Structure formats: C-alpha cells, structure tokens
Amino acid sequence: MPKYNYTALDARGNETKGTVEVANQNDAIGRVKDMNLFPVKIVEADKEPVKGAKKGAAPKGAAKGGKNGININIKIPGLGSGVKPKVLTTFTRQLATLVDAGLPLLRGLRVLEKQEKSPALKEILAQLAVSIEGGSTFSEGLAQHPKVFNRLFVNMVKAGELGGVLEVVLKRLAEFSEKAQKIKGKVKAALFYPIAVLIVAMGILILLMVFVVPKFQEVFSGMGVKMPGFTLFVLAASNMIKDHIVTTMGVVVVIVIAFLLFIKTKFGRLVWDNVQLKLPAVGPVISKVAISRFTRTLGTLVSSGVPILQALTIVKETAGNVVIANAVAKIHESVKEGETITAPLESSGVFPPMVCSMVDVGEQTGAMPEMLMRIADDYDEQVDNSVAAMTSLLEPIMIVFLAVVVGSIVIAMFLPLIGMINQLSGDDSDGK
C-alpha cells in the first residue's frame, strides 16, 4: 500500500507534517481530516521531489525554501494591476469549488494555473504554488501580491486556514466580490446615460460655436442688423471659443488636473467625499453603497473568524469613502476601549438610525455577523431602487439640459432675424 506525506494545519494554525499509508490520495485527504487537521499538501512518498532536485523548476523570481527558509518573489511592475476583478472573482470561486471537493490546495492552484488565460494571474498562481511548496501558508503567499489580493482577502484566507474552513471563506470572498461588482456595475450603468448626453451636448455646443454661429455673424454684419444683447453675448462667446480654442481647452485641462490633484490630498479627499454624500439624487445612492459595503465587509470578516478590531481596521482601509473611514476609525477606538459598536455608530452621524438599531440588536443577541449581512442585503435592494429612481430622474433632466443649450443658441441667432422682419413689416405699414 502506498505511503503519502502530508503537510497540514491544526485548529491553531500550526503546521504539522507526517505520513499515512492508504490506498490513494483521496483516502489520504480523508485520513488527515479525520485527525482534525486541514490538509495543505499531500504527495505520494515515492513521487515527492527530493529537496533541491527541481530547483530550476521554480518560476523566475521565486525560490523554494524549507519551513524556516526564505521565499523570494521579484514582483513584476504592473503585474497586479493587470488582474481584473472579474477574473479574480472567477479564480476565487473555482478554487473554492476545488478545495471543497477535497482537492489539495497546491494541486488546485496548479490546475487553475494551467487553464488560466490571464498572463498576470497565471504568473501569480505559479508563484503562489512555489511559495506553498516552500513551506509558506496560502495567506502568506497572497500577502506577497498586495496589488491583487487586498488585506480583506488575505486576512479572510488566514482566518479560514486557522479555522480549517478555507473552502467556506473562499466562497464568501467570491460572493462578496460578485455582489460588490454587481452594485458597481449598476451605478456605472445608471451614470452612463447622463454622461453620454453631457458629452454629446458639449460636442454640439462646440460645433455650433465654432462653425455655425460665425456664419450667422457674417450674415448679420453684411445686413447691418441691430442685434439684441443676448445675441451679442452668444456671438462674443463664439468668438472667444473660436479664436482661443487652444487656450480654452488648456484652461479646461488645467482645471481638471488641479481637481484631480486636489482630491488626492487628504483634505481634498475629505471635502470631495463629503460633497458626494450631499449631492442631490446621486448622494443617497453613494451613501447606501458605502453603508452596504461597510456592513457586508465587516459581517464577512467577523463571520469568517477575523477578530473584531482587526476586522474594523480592514473595513476602514477598504471603505472607499473618507467620511465612512473616519467613522469606522472612531468605532475602532471605542471598541478598543471596551465599549460597544452601537454608541460610536450613532454618534458618527453617518449611519441611519435603522442601521444602528439593527447592529445594537445583533450585539445583544450575539448574532452580529448575521445582522450585518441582513443590513447589507437590505441596502443592496435599496441601492437597486435608488439607481432606478435616479436614472428615471436624470434622463428628463439631461434631455431638458440639451434642449436648453441648443435652443438658446438657436433663439439667439433668430432674434435679429425676427427684429429685422418686424422692422420691415413696420416700414411697409408706414409706406401705406
């Protein structure tokens, strides 16, 4: 009967190695799990490579080491940014399925590496496999790629490893990512129409001001028509845009760059995030998305076994809004001093009374994770309704805006003609 060497983690996350004599690899996995251990690597003793024998098999930038060795990873610039969230979500879901089916983690990574189409993620999976072969845990390997796997991902995987429920945590991560992308997609879809209309309006405005209005100006000058003030204003604006098109575009570019640099500063980001939350129509949607993200992230972390203080730190870093992040920081300090979450949640002024009340009930009943996830689901539904309402409101507003812009220019050009027609009519009447 063949022998299998295994590497596993106990309930405390300590690594254990040993050998079992069973018929096949699946039996070896079952035997290790029966010992209340979480299998990380199971290899048949006769087929296990001799240490150092396959040194050249490691990908560039990674080297094998023993349990106390050093894992070297040379990070390729831009590698992390090349992995799209959708690709990462698919990988997480597939890995959860493989691990849940009893496949060893290392083998699962190798399987996914072979079928992965994204070159960036393929390289990372190869490095993760080498890291695990060298004695590192999965979470330690993930932590070496912070641009791809954020602290939320790494800490949840670490909690899953310690609790022996890695497949459950991976499923939660996949679901979390899918819901976050779904909400983001809906908000983007809702904003696409007004942005498209705004771009079209700007294009039409520039076209009219640069090419059409100057033609009318030539006609009016040749006819000696007396022009109203509104027409003179439109003609002056047209001349400024036509004669100083480069300067005008330069000013617009400078304003945009200055704005982007401003919101990158700490103070600027705080001001801009405050403004976003108070914008009409858009503000309530942003607020609900932020609350949903906060509650879902915290609920997912706590339910996965991450300590509350560590979970709050991660939530603060992944909040996506400085106002929410500052409120979470105050909650963290309050909990650190032994207080409940509810009190600082209410005093922040960011979270609605319903959220505070439901969190309070969760704390009192000991069902905090479930209550947080329920709040997140409720706010996801509210986001759907708010996005639909915002879209239905923005569509007529943008159509009216486009009509006003184009209509104003048309009216300005026809006012002198109307005046001229009235003048001619008056002259005819006098002549009679």
FENVENWO-V727658 format. One line per field, one symbol per residue. burial: + if it has 16 or more other ideal C-beta (glycine too) atoms within 10 Angstrom, else -. A space follows every 50 residues. Layout:
burial=???
This chain:
burial=---++++++----------+-+--+--++-++----+++++++------- -------++--++++-----+-+-----++-++---++++++++++-++- --++++++++-++--+-+-++++++++++++++++++++++++++--++- ++++++++++++++++++++++++++++++--+--++--++--+--+--- +---+--++---++-++--+------+---+--++--+--++-------- ------------+-----++-++--++----+-+++++++++++++++++ ++++++-+-+++++++-++-++++++++++++-++-----++-+++-+-+ +---++-+++-+-----++-+++-++-+++-++--++--++--+---+-- -+------+--++-++---+------------
